[in-house]
């Protein structure tokens, strides 16, 4: 699974998530977020399929810019009403409605002001070997494209995301140089398709 597509179970120790959890703590008073990321896609046997890198910008509520820079160039932009997916190699732009009922992608999860519990069952996990707080999210919707999201936090910063799809593939997204509440230009969350691009408008 790859975020360019808007993308077994692990043994874990489950315990009750309290009213305050590391995701709620991270999102508390979060207005914007910026970080470099490295995304590694693993197959169901743990073999590496692909490594990609880029930069992410978030502005709550409902705005994000997820930009893949290597090994392919792809841009996903949301302004709270529409989502544009620009695949530079294909010279194609896909436009979708921004629908909070599709809160089953990490970018939408982090940029929304709706509580995660509206869309997920939350399960606390033991701290990682590196001392990261861990939280597992299981989607309540049967239409979700993945089976679970695991979030890891270090010093109240989001350090990693593990997204497991229904085929057993896992995307591990590591965030580097995170910035909390940076000043972001509004133009980051605007997108105009290139004049020669093939535009597929799926908005209703």
Secondary structure, 3 states (H helix, E strand, C coil): CCHHHCCCCCCCCCECCCCCCHHHHHHCCCCEEEEEEEEEEECCCCCEEEEEEEEEEEECCCEEEEEEEECCCEEEEEECCEEEEEECCCCEEEEEECCHHHCCCHHHHHHCCCCHHHCEEEEEECCCCCCCEEEEEEECCCCCCEEEEEEEEECCEEEEEEEEECCCCEEEEEEEEEEECCCCCHHHHCCCCCCCCEEEECCC
